[in-house]
Amino acid sequence: MSDDYSPPDVPLDIVHEDHEVLIVGKPAGLLSVPGKGPHLADCLLARVQAAFPHALLVHRLDRDTSGVMVFALSPHAQRHLGLQFEKRQTKKTYVARVEGRVGERTGTIDLPLIVDWPNRPKQIVDHDNGRPALTEWRVLRANDAETRLRLFPKTGRSHQLRVHCQAIGHPILGDPFYATGPARDHPRLMLHSESLRFRHPDGGQGMTFSVKTPF
């Protein structure tokens, strides 16, 4: 990853801003947080903090995944939101294009995951040592070549949606880690964080924010 990191040079996509939270659309190809070394310093957190110096990290998206992210604008908001993520009280929705036709209309993937140490950051299914990981999915449309899915992760494991889709025989198109052959040959990872629902740190009102799927 470190050798070919060329993040997109695009302006900040600000979806919502108030006194406690900032909602931003992350482009594909941009790290959420800095990597190791100066060549991986450019990231969404740095770009956000250049415009909002008090912004604090709450959660992450994979470099190759696009979509909605929330940043806290106070330590209180960071604690409040962080607990919601930790307790799985947030509701996340993703859209993915996967290889092949998915036969069923809906389903659940319940497969425990663990890091594949010799090949990290890759993750693998491990029924003995893996941490619980649960994904619900629904078909939006399908043909023989590919299927568009809406994915509802109930846990937040690293690479969860990518490994789960591969595990049921339908890797996400453009995935450099988990897709092979023609499925890998796409301009980007076809995975997008479409919407995020959480309780506002000031008052607890439920709020949902969305970023339109770009593919």
N, C-alpha and C positions, 0 to 999 in steps of 0.2 A: 504494500500500500504506500509506503513512504516514498518510493521512487517516482510514482506516477500521480502524485496528488496535485491536481490542478482544479481547485474549486471554482465554481461559477462566479463570475463578476457581475452580480445583480444587486439592485437596491434591496434594502430591508422590506419585507412584505408584512406590514403591521396590520393585523386583523382587528385588534382591540387594545385599548390602553385606558387604565383608570389609576387610582391612587395606590392600588395594591397589586394588580396583575397586568402583565403584558402578554398578548397573544400574537405569535409570529408564525408565518408560513416558512418552513425550512425548505430550501431547494435541495434536490438530489445532488450528491457529490460534495457536499459541505459537511465537515465534521461538526458535531454538536458542541464538543469541548476540544481544547487543544490536544494534539498527540504529542509523542515524545520527540523533541528536537524542534529547532526554529522553523524548519520547512513545513511543520504541521501546526504552526501557531494560528493560522487563519481558521476561524471556526465561527459558528453562529453566536456562541456566547461572547466572543471578543467583538464581533460586529454589533451585537445588541448593546454591550457595555460602552462602546464608543458613542452611542447615541443616548443610552440610558445608564449612566455610571453606577447607579445603585442596583441595577438588575442582578438577580441571584438565580443560580441554576436550581431547577426542581427535578427534571427528568431528562432523558436523552432519547434521540432517535439514531439508528445506524447511519453512518455516513451516506450510504447509497439510497436511503429511504427519504422521501419527501413528506411534507405535511405539517400539521398543526402542532405547535409546541407552546407551553406556557412557561413564562418566567415570573418570578416574584419580584416585587419592587420594595419589599421591606423584609426584615428578618422574621417578623410575625407571619407574613404571608408565606414565606419559604417553609416555616415549620408547619403551618396549617395545611398547605398543599402537599408537602412531603409526607405527612401522616396519611392523607387521603390515598396517595399512591401506594404507600406501604401497606395500608389496610384494604387495598383493592376496592376503594369506594369511588374511584373515578371510572368512567365508562369510555372506552376507546373503540373506535371503529376504523377499520382499514379497508382499502380496496386493493386487490391484486389481480394481475393477469398471470395465469398458470398454464403450464403445458398440458395439452390434451383435453379431452372432454370429461368433465366430472359427472358421473352418472346420476348420483342422487341430487335432490334439490337442497337439502340441508344436512348438516352433520356436526359431530363433535370429535375432536382429536384430543385424546387424553394420554399423552406420552411423556414420561419424565426425561429431563435433559441435564446434561453435564458437559463441561468444557472438554474438548478433545485435545488434551495437553500437547501431544507432539505436533498438532496442526492448529493450535490456537491462533486466531480467536474462534475457529470453527467449534460448533457444538454438535453433540451426538445424542441419540436416544440411548438411555441406559436404565434398564428396569431395576437394577440392583442398587445403583448409587446415585441415580439422577434425582433432581429436585422436581416436584410435581409441576406439570405444565398443562394447561387446558385452553383449547381454542374452539370456539363455535364458528361455523361458517354457513353461508347461504349463497347459492348460485344466482348471479344476476343475469348472465347470458352465456351461452356455450355453443361452440361448433367443434368439428373434429380436431381442429388444430389447437385450440386454446379455450379456456374458460375464464370469465371474469367473476371473481368471488368478492363478497363482502365478508370480512373476517372480524371476529369479536374475541380478542384475547381476554381470558379471565385471570390469567397470571401474566407477569411481566418478565419472563426469562429472556436472556440474551439470545438473539436470533430465533426466538420462539416460532414466529410465523413462517420463517424461511425453512427451518428444519421440519416443522409439522407438515408443511405443504409437500416437501420432498418425501417425507415418510409415508404419505398416502399415494405416492406415485405421480404427483403433479407439482414439480418444482416451479417456483416463481420465475417467470421469464426474465432473462438478463442477470440472473444471480451468479456472481463470479465464484461463489463458494459451493453452491449446492445444485446448480443446474449444469448439465453436460450437453455436448453436441449443439444442434441448432437452437435449443432452448436458451443456451447461454449467449447466443449471438444477437444481442439487442443493445440499443444505445444506452440503456440504463436498467437498473433494477426496477421491475414493474410492481413496486409496493409503495403505497401512499397512505399516510395517516390522515384519514378523511375528517374525523370529528373527535372532539374531546369534551366530555361532560365532567364538571366538578362543582363543588360548593364554594361560593366566593368566600375568601378569608374574612371579609367584613360583613357579617350578618348571616352567612351560611346559605344564601339563596343559590339554588341549582342553576347553572349556566352551561350552555352548549355552544361551542365554537367550531366552525368548519372551514376547511380549505379545499377548494374544488380540485378534483383529481385531474392531473395534467396529461393523462394518457388514456 
